[in-house]
Amino acid sequence: MKLSLDLNGQKHEVDVDPNTPLLWVIRDHLNLTGTKFGCGMAQCGACTVHMNGTSIRSCVTPVSSVQNQSITTIEGLPSSDLSKEAKAVAQAWEDIAVVQCGYCQSGQIMSATALLKQNPNPSDQDIDDFMSGNICRCSTYVRIKKGIKQAAQSMSIAQAEPSDDSLFYDATATDLNKQEGESHVA
């Protein structure tokens, strides 16, 4: 059966059984291998993708249930509506050297970005609760938590700093007011 998917901002048509798990469509039919198979029972989080910005386990999600939904994989994360969170998480992961073997990391990153979108300043308990469905065989949980905290902090700092656009706008508005003869001297 032909099904239409919106994956990473692009439309795809696939000819598969409607009950095929989304994971296998992503990996075997669309050749995007960043999303991993771990358990096949939605217990480990290696297969995490986003559906309309929410984390789901693609290993147990029938492809027919995601038609007309926006699906984002690890490959599409940098250009998604979570690009700010993705950039902060990627930088923190690199700074802290979170990755050991790397197998679970696409799922960890997908979950971490969804967490930061929902809660830009998570507590340790918030992180533990949200990330509890993601298993790391190498037990890098301390580094993962530290990475999420650092990503949240860097996003907070970036949000507090004025952007170049606002500085440009303010300077332009001041220049225009001066040209129109307004005096700014008290």
ChimeraX commands (.cxc) that place a marker at each C-alpha (Angstrom):
marker #1 position 0.00,0.00,0.00 radius 0.5
marker #1 position 1.34,3.46,-0.87 radius 0.5
marker #1 position 1.61,5.79,2.10 radius 0.5
marker #1 position 2.67,9.43,2.21 radius 0.5
marker #1 position 5.06,10.62,4.91 radius 0.5
marker #1 position 6.30,14.07,5.92 radius 0.5
marker #1 position 9.81,13.24,7.11 radius 0.5
marker #1 position 12.39,15.91,7.95 radius 0.5
marker #1 position 10.35,18.50,6.06 radius 0.5
marker #1 position 10.13,16.46,2.85 radius 0.5
marker #1 position 7.26,14.45,1.42 radius 0.5
marker #1 position 7.95,10.77,0.76 radius 0.5
marker #1 position 5.80,8.03,-0.72 radius 0.5
marker #1 position 6.50,4.50,0.42 radius 0.5
marker #1 position 4.93,1.25,-0.69 radius 0.5
marker #1 position 4.78,-0.79,2.52 radius 0.5
marker #1 position 2.38,-2.73,4.68 radius 0.5
marker #1 position 0.54,-0.13,6.82 radius 0.5
marker #1 position 1.51,-2.04,9.99 radius 0.5
marker #1 position 5.23,-1.81,9.26 radius 0.5
marker #1 position 7.01,-0.09,12.16 radius 0.5
marker #1 position 8.07,3.45,11.28 radius 0.5
marker #1 position 11.65,2.54,12.25 radius 0.5
marker #1 position 11.97,0.05,9.39 radius 0.5
marker #1 position 10.47,2.48,6.88 radius 0.5
marker #1 position 12.97,5.15,7.97 radius 0.5
marker #1 position 15.95,2.80,7.87 radius 0.5
marker #1 position 15.15,0.31,5.10 radius 0.5
marker #1 position 13.02,2.29,2.68 radius 0.5
marker #1 position 14.30,5.85,3.15 radius 0.5
marker #1 position 17.90,4.86,3.98 radius 0.5
marker #1 position 18.21,7.10,7.03 radius 0.5
marker #1 position 20.19,5.04,9.51 radius 0.5
marker #1 position 20.67,7.50,12.39 radius 0.5
marker #1 position 17.58,6.13,14.14 radius 0.5
marker #1 position 18.63,2.84,15.75 radius 0.5
marker #1 position 16.98,-0.47,16.56 radius 0.5
marker #1 position 17.57,-1.42,20.17 radius 0.5
marker #1 position 14.83,-3.58,21.62 radius 0.5
marker #1 position 11.77,-3.52,19.37 radius 0.5
marker #1 position 9.53,-3.02,22.42 radius 0.5
marker #1 position 9.76,0.77,23.04 radius 0.5
marker #1 position 11.82,0.13,26.17 radius 0.5
marker #1 position 15.28,1.50,25.31 radius 0.5
marker #1 position 14.74,4.76,23.38 radius 0.5
marker #1 position 17.32,4.09,20.63 radius 0.5
marker #1 position 14.57,4.46,18.01 radius 0.5
marker #1 position 13.28,7.83,19.27 radius 0.5
marker #1 position 12.01,10.26,16.65 radius 0.5
marker #1 position 9.73,13.28,16.94 radius 0.5
marker #1 position 6.14,13.39,15.75 radius 0.5
marker #1 position 4.98,17.01,15.69 radius 0.5
marker #1 position 7.79,17.81,18.14 radius 0.5
marker #1 position 6.94,15.05,20.63 radius 0.5
marker #1 position 9.21,12.06,21.24 radius 0.5
marker #1 position 7.84,8.71,20.07 radius 0.5
marker #1 position 9.33,5.23,19.76 radius 0.5
marker #1 position 9.45,4.38,16.07 radius 0.5
marker #1 position 9.99,0.64,16.64 radius 0.5
marker #1 position 6.38,0.17,17.78 radius 0.5
marker #1 position 4.68,2.92,15.79 radius 0.5
marker #1 position 2.86,1.65,12.68 radius 0.5
marker #1 position 3.77,3.77,9.67 radius 0.5
marker #1 position 0.06,4.20,8.87 radius 0.5
marker #1 position -0.44,6.09,12.16 radius 0.5
marker #1 position 1.99,8.86,11.20 radius 0.5
marker #1 position 0.48,9.90,7.87 radius 0.5
marker #1 position -0.24,13.65,7.82 radius 0.5
marker #1 position 2.10,14.10,10.80 radius 0.5
marker #1 position 5.46,15.84,10.82 radius 0.5
marker #1 position 8.19,13.30,11.60 radius 0.5
marker #1 position 11.73,14.38,12.46 radius 0.5
marker #1 position 14.69,12.02,12.73 radius 0.5
marker #1 position 18.18,12.78,14.05 radius 0.5
marker #1 position 19.20,13.64,10.46 radius 0.5
marker #1 position 16.50,16.34,10.25 radius 0.5
marker #1 position 16.91,17.77,13.73 radius 0.5
marker #1 position 19.28,20.65,12.80 radius 0.5
marker #1 position 16.73,22.13,10.37 radius 0.5
marker #1 position 13.63,21.45,12.51 radius 0.5
marker #1 position 11.73,23.71,14.88 radius 0.5
marker #1 position 14.07,22.33,17.56 radius 0.5
marker #1 position 17.24,23.60,15.86 radius 0.5
marker #1 position 18.11,25.92,18.78 radius 0.5
marker #1 position 17.86,23.06,21.26 radius 0.5
marker #1 position 19.66,20.68,18.90 radius 0.5
marker #1 position 22.58,23.07,18.49 radius 0.5
marker #1 position 22.89,23.57,22.26 radius 0.5
marker #1 position 22.70,19.81,22.94 radius 0.5
marker #1 position 25.24,18.97,20.22 radius 0.5
marker #1 position 27.70,21.53,21.61 radius 0.5
marker #1 position 27.25,20.30,25.18 radius 0.5
marker #1 position 27.64,16.67,24.08 radius 0.5
marker #1 position 30.93,17.58,22.39 radius 0.5
marker #1 position 32.21,19.78,25.25 radius 0.5
marker #1 position 31.53,17.13,27.89 radius 0.5
marker #1 position 32.38,14.10,25.72 radius 0.5
marker #1 position 29.05,12.49,26.53 radius 0.5
marker #1 position 29.35,9.76,23.92 radius 0.5
marker #1 position 31.10,6.51,24.69 radius 0.5
marker #1 position 30.03,3.86,22.17 radius 0.5
marker #1 position 27.42,6.15,20.60 radius 0.5
marker #1 position 24.74,3.57,19.80 radius 0.5
marker #1 position 22.03,5.16,21.95 radius 0.5
marker #1 position 22.98,8.75,21.29 radius 0.5
marker #1 position 20.54,9.58,18.50 radius 0.5
marker #1 position 17.70,8.56,20.83 radius 0.5
marker #1 position 19.26,10.40,23.76 radius 0.5
marker #1 position 19.67,13.58,21.70 radius 0.5
marker #1 position 16.13,13.38,20.31 radius 0.5
marker #1 position 14.74,13.05,23.84 radius 0.5
marker #1 position 17.01,15.77,25.26 radius 0.5
marker #1 position 15.95,18.28,22.60 radius 0.5
marker #1 position 12.27,17.51,23.17 radius 0.5
marker #1 position 12.79,17.98,26.92 radius 0.5
marker #1 position 14.48,21.35,26.44 radius 0.5
marker #1 position 11.71,22.51,24.10 radius 0.5
marker #1 position 9.09,21.65,26.75 radius 0.5
marker #1 position 11.17,22.75,29.74 radius 0.5
marker #1 position 14.11,25.07,28.96 radius 0.5
marker #1 position 15.36,24.96,32.57 radius 0.5
marker #1 position 14.89,21.39,33.81 radius 0.5
marker #1 position 15.80,20.26,37.31 radius 0.5
marker #1 position 17.76,17.08,37.87 radius 0.5
marker #1 position 14.48,15.31,38.67 radius 0.5
marker #1 position 12.87,16.67,35.47 radius 0.5
marker #1 position 15.79,15.27,33.46 radius 0.5
marker #1 position 15.65,11.90,35.23 radius 0.5
marker #1 position 11.89,11.63,34.66 radius 0.5
marker #1 position 11.96,12.67,31.00 radius 0.5
marker #1 position 15.02,10.65,30.03 radius 0.5
marker #1 position 14.01,7.51,31.98 radius 0.5
marker #1 position 12.90,5.73,28.79 radius 0.5
marker #1 position 16.35,6.03,27.21 radius 0.5
marker #1 position 18.86,3.33,28.08 radius 0.5
marker #1 position 22.60,3.84,27.72 radius 0.5
marker #1 position 24.47,0.54,27.71 radius 0.5
marker #1 position 27.68,2.37,28.63 radius 0.5
marker #1 position 26.00,4.10,31.61 radius 0.5
marker #1 position 26.92,7.66,30.62 radius 0.5
marker #1 position 23.85,8.95,32.48 radius 0.5
marker #1 position 25.86,11.43,34.58 radius 0.5
marker #1 position 27.37,12.97,31.44 radius 0.5
marker #1 position 24.00,12.99,29.67 radius 0.5
marker #1 position 22.43,14.88,32.58 radius 0.5
marker #1 position 25.39,17.28,32.72 radius 0.5
marker #1 position 25.07,17.80,28.96 radius 0.5
marker #1 position 21.38,18.65,29.22 radius 0.5
marker #1 position 22.07,21.09,32.07 radius 0.5
marker #1 position 24.86,22.76,30.05 radius 0.5
marker #1 position 22.64,22.97,26.95 radius 0.5
marker #1 position 19.87,24.59,29.03 radius 0.5
marker #1 position 22.34,27.07,30.48 radius 0.5
marker #1 position 23.78,27.99,27.08 radius 0.5
marker #1 position 20.27,28.50,25.69 radius 0.5
marker #1 position 19.42,30.73,28.65 radius 0.5
marker #1 position 22.56,32.83,28.12 radius 0.5
marker #1 position 21.91,33.09,24.37 radius 0.5
marker #1 position 18.33,34.21,25.01 radius 0.5
marker #1 position 19.48,36.94,27.41 radius 0.5
marker #1 position 21.99,38.39,24.95 radius 0.5
marker #1 position 20.68,40.92,22.41 radius 0.5
marker #1 position 20.78,39.71,18.84 radius 0.5
marker #1 position 22.58,41.58,16.09 radius 0.5
marker #1 position 19.18,42.21,14.48 radius 0.5
marker #1 position 17.90,44.17,17.49 radius 0.5
marker #1 position 21.05,46.26,17.62 radius 0.5
marker #1 position 20.74,47.00,13.91 radius 0.5
marker #1 position 17.07,47.91,14.30 radius 0.5
marker #1 position 17.71,50.26,17.24 radius 0.5
marker #1 position 20.55,52.01,15.43 radius 0.5
marker #1 position 18.47,52.40,12.29 radius 0.5
marker #1 position 15.46,53.76,14.19 radius 0.5
marker #1 position 17.67,56.32,15.97 radius 0.5
marker #1 position 19.23,57.40,12.69 radius 0.5
marker #1 position 15.81,57.78,11.06 radius 0.5
marker #1 position 14.53,59.90,13.96 radius 0.5
marker #1 position 17.57,62.18,13.68 radius 0.5
marker #1 position 17.03,62.54,9.93 radius 0.5
marker #1 position 13.43,63.60,10.53 radius 0.5
marker #1 position 14.64,66.45,12.70 radius 0.5
marker #1 position 13.76,65.07,16.12 radius 0.5
marker #1 position 16.10,66.16,18.84 radius 0.5
marker #1 position 17.26,63.63,21.40 radius 0.5
marker #1 position 18.93,66.23,23.61 radius 0.5
marker #1 position 17.10,67.07,26.82 radius 0.5
marker link #1:1,2 radius 0.2
marker link #1:2,3 radius 0.2
marker link #1:3,4 radius 0.2
marker link #1:4,5 radius 0.2
marker link #1:5,6 radius 0.2
marker link #1:6,7 radius 0.2
marker link #1:7,8 radius 0.2
marker link #1:8,9 radius 0.2
marker link #1:9,10 radius 0.2
marker link #1:10,11 radius 0.2
marker link #1:11,12 radius 0.2
marker link #1:12,13 radius 0.2
marker link #1:13,14 radius 0.2
marker link #1:14,15 radius 0.2
marker link #1:15,16 radius 0.2
marker link #1:16,17 radius 0.2
marker link #1:17,18 radius 0.2
marker link #1:18,19 radius 0.2
marker link #1:19,20 radius 0.2
marker link #1:20,21 radius 0.2
marker link #1:21,22 radius 0.2
marker link #1:22,23 radius 0.2
marker link #1:23,24 radius 0.2
marker link #1:24,25 radius 0.2
marker link #1:25,26 radius 0.2
marker link #1:26,27 radius 0.2
marker link #1:27,28 radius 0.2
marker link #1:28,29 radius 0.2
marker link #1:29,30 radius 0.2
marker link #1:30,31 radius 0.2
marker link #1:31,32 radius 0.2
marker link #1:32,33 radius 0.2
marker link #1:33,34 radius 0.2
marker link #1:34,35 radius 0.2
marker link #1:35,36 radius 0.2
marker link #1:36,37 radius 0.2
marker link #1:37,38 radius 0.2
marker link #1:38,39 radius 0.2
marker link #1:39,40 radius 0.2
marker link #1:40,41 radius 0.2
marker link #1:41,42 radius 0.2
marker link #1:42,43 radius 0.2
marker link #1:43,44 radius 0.2
marker link #1:44,45 radius 0.2
marker link #1:45,46 radius 0.2
marker link #1:46,47 radius 0.2
marker link #1:47,48 radius 0.2
marker link #1:48,49 radius 0.2
marker link #1:49,50 radius 0.2
marker link #1:50,51 radius 0.2
marker link #1:51,52 radius 0.2
marker link #1:52,53 radius 0.2
marker link #1:53,54 radius 0.2
marker link #1:54,55 radius 0.2
marker link #1:55,56 radius 0.2
marker link #1:56,57 radius 0.2
marker link #1:57,58 radius 0.2
marker link #1:58,59 radius 0.2
marker link #1:59,60 radius 0.2
marker link #1:60,61 radius 0.2
marker link #1:61,62 radius 0.2
marker link #1:62,63 radius 0.2
marker link #1:63,64 radius 0.2
marker link #1:64,65 radius 0.2
marker link #1:65,66 radius 0.2
marker link #1:66,67 radius 0.2
marker link #1:67,68 radius 0.2
marker link #1:68,69 radius 0.2
marker link #1:69,70 radius 0.2
marker link #1:70,71 radius 0.2
marker link #1:71,72 radius 0.2
marker link #1:72,73 radius 0.2
marker link #1:73,74 radius 0.2
marker link #1:74,75 radius 0.2
marker link #1:75,76 radius 0.2
marker link #1:76,77 radius 0.2
marker link #1:77,78 radius 0.2
marker link #1:78,79 radius 0.2
marker link #1:79,80 radius 0.2
marker link #1:80,81 radius 0.2
marker link #1:81,82 radius 0.2
marker link #1:82,83 radius 0.2
marker link #1:83,84 radius 0.2
marker link #1:84,85 radius 0.2
marker link #1:85,86 radius 0.2
marker link #1:86,87 radius 0.2
marker link #1:87,88 radius 0.2
marker link #1:88,89 radius 0.2
marker link #1:89,90 radius 0.2
marker link #1:90,91 radius 0.2
marker link #1:91,92 radius 0.2
marker link #1:92,93 radius 0.2
marker link #1:93,94 radius 0.2
marker link #1:94,95 radius 0.2
marker link #1:95,96 radius 0.2
marker link #1:96,97 radius 0.2
marker link #1:97,98 radius 0.2
marker link #1:98,99 radius 0.2
marker link #1:99,100 radius 0.2
marker link #1:100,101 radius 0.2
marker link #1:101,102 radius 0.2
marker link #1:102,103 radius 0.2
marker link #1:103,104 radius 0.2
marker link #1:104,105 radius 0.2
marker link #1:105,106 radius 0.2
marker link #1:106,107 radius 0.2
marker link #1:107,108 radius 0.2
marker link #1:108,109 radius 0.2
marker link #1:109,110 radius 0.2
marker link #1:110,111 radius 0.2
marker link #1:111,112 radius 0.2
marker link #1:112,113 radius 0.2
marker link #1:113,114 radius 0.2
marker link #1:114,115 radius 0.2
marker link #1:115,116 radius 0.2
marker link #1:116,117 radius 0.2
marker link #1:117,118 radius 0.2
marker link #1:118,119 radius 0.2
marker link #1:119,120 radius 0.2
marker link #1:120,121 radius 0.2
marker link #1:121,122 radius 0.2
marker link #1:122,123 radius 0.2
marker link #1:123,124 radius 0.2
marker link #1:124,125 radius 0.2
marker link #1:125,126 radius 0.2
marker link #1:126,127 radius 0.2
marker link #1:127,128 radius 0.2
marker link #1:128,129 radius 0.2
marker link #1:129,130 radius 0.2
marker link #1:130,131 radius 0.2
marker link #1:131,132 radius 0.2
marker link #1:132,133 radius 0.2
marker link #1:133,134 radius 0.2
marker link #1:134,135 radius 0.2
marker link #1:135,136 radius 0.2
marker link #1:136,137 radius 0.2
marker link #1:137,138 radius 0.2
marker link #1:138,139 radius 0.2
marker link #1:139,140 radius 0.2
marker link #1:140,141 radius 0.2
marker link #1:141,142 radius 0.2
marker link #1:142,143 radius 0.2
marker link #1:143,144 radius 0.2
marker link #1:144,145 radius 0.2
marker link #1:145,146 radius 0.2
marker link #1:146,147 radius 0.2
marker link #1:147,148 radius 0.2
marker link #1:148,149 radius 0.2
marker link #1:149,150 radius 0.2
marker link #1:150,151 radius 0.2
marker link #1:151,152 radius 0.2
marker link #1:152,153 radius 0.2
marker link #1:153,154 radius 0.2
marker link #1:154,155 radius 0.2
marker link #1:155,156 radius 0.2
marker link #1:156,157 radius 0.2
marker link #1:157,158 radius 0.2
marker link #1:158,159 radius 0.2
marker link #1:159,160 radius 0.2
marker link #1:160,161 radius 0.2
marker link #1:161,162 radius 0.2
marker link #1:162,163 radius 0.2
marker link #1:163,164 radius 0.2
marker link #1:164,165 radius 0.2
marker link #1:165,166 radius 0.2
marker link #1:166,167 radius 0.2
marker link #1:167,168 radius 0.2
marker link #1:168,169 radius 0.2
marker link #1:169,170 radius 0.2
marker link #1:170,171 radius 0.2
marker link #1:171,172 radius 0.2
marker link #1:172,173 radius 0.2
marker link #1:173,174 radius 0.2
marker link #1:174,175 radius 0.2
marker link #1:175,176 radius 0.2
marker link #1:176,177 radius 0.2
marker link #1:177,178 radius 0.2
marker link #1:178,179 radius 0.2
marker link #1:179,180 radius 0.2
marker link #1:180,181 radius 0.2
marker link #1:181,182 radius 0.2
marker link #1:182,183 radius 0.2
marker link #1:183,184 radius 0.2
marker link #1:184,185 radius 0.2
marker link #1:185,186 radius 0.2
view
